[in-house]
Amino acid sequence: MKEKISFALANLGNIPIQTILGSYLLIFYTNVIGLNPAACATLFLIARVMDALKDPFMGFLIDRLPTTKHGHFRPTLIVGTALCSLNFLLIWFAPLMATSGKLAIAYVTYLMIGVLFPVMDISLNSMLPVMTLDMEERSALSAQKGFVYTLGSFLVNLSAPVIIGNVSEKEGYITLVLIAAAVIAGCSIAGALGLKERVQAQPGKDSYQIKDLFRILGQKPVAITFSAALIYMIGKYVMNTTLAYFFTYVIGNLKLMSVVSVVQLCALLPATLLVGALIRKIGRKKAYMLSLTLIGTAPLLRLIDVTSIPILLAAMAIAGFADGLCMPLTYGIQADNTDYVELELGYRADAAIAALSGFITKCGMGVGGAIPGYILEAAGFRGEAQTQPPQVRTALIVCTIAVPAVMCVAGALLFGAYPLTKERLAEQVERVNAAKKG
């Protein structure tokens, strides 16, 4: 139980960075710092292109670090957390305190998080495959990880609009960022100290080279998972980036986001309880496809009347239930892919595969954050204006409803080609256990 609590804390500490940056950084830059939306969009896009080149190599480096008496991934998780917490503060406060060169400072601090966050994130995502080989335990830990991520996101989405208050005033952002930094550092470090690494690479199975990263990505389960998740995450962050704008300029009440978060939490709780039974019934592949389809199609109900609160709550409840299924499935699939690579290529690459997960998230943030920025600029959005032109309203509807729907359904269809069915996974588990005993 102590280790499960530690695993929950470590994952909880990972949440505020991506959640708050993805949902509030653009509106902070435009409405408080006074930056141009298109300039911010370009920053997000450049940062993610750099991550695309860097993250797989970061995973390679972490895999190649020596295993200490404290484990292989725990030390890098602790060091990465400390550096990332400091960088998180700089992203907000450095341009806020600067008298000039705000865009340049935003570039430096935001690009830095792309270097430091992978150290923390890849190490955390590498923990699940090395904590246990038991499939039931992995499913339980995946469900726990997904629940904690959803619960943590809920707590952020519940409290952030209330803490911020007015999206154009800095005081609320300062309070939010200070609280978030304390949670990031405290929970992640305390959680890492309570974890154990039980699965070690077998002799001769830990010496892959940089060129082998392309072989890993080229494995069919890894490539399909990567592509489907990337499409889904881009759509998700297009929506997340514009939600604060949507509730401010379309609904007219930012604090209503807190109510929506409560509804989503109430919907996801049953999903986290049912996901294990669903996996046993139809397997992870079909369950994942189902969850992505529900996440994409549920928001389309809002097109009946985009200002209707009952329709909004109903659509978000369905999407929240589907999210409760999706997150645990994602981490379980990642662990399955790690075992597949070991069997097919002869070496474990926990951090390399976890790096793909981190890259997907950050690429989703970058591309998903850039798309609304360019669209809002084209629609004539101005952060200093109290009212916005009609085309801004249309742009926000497209970004929060239409784009995520298309991307999620496309991701579900693509994942239909994933080869590790329920039956194939059962065979894979037998092969992994036999290899370990041998």
Helices and strands as residue ranges (DSSP letters): H 2-28, I 29-33, H 37-64, H 74-97, H 102-125, H 127-131, H 135-164, H 170-193, H 212-218, H 220-246, I 247-251, H 256-297, G 298-304, H 309-345, H 350-379, H 390-397, I 398-402, H 403-415, H 422-437
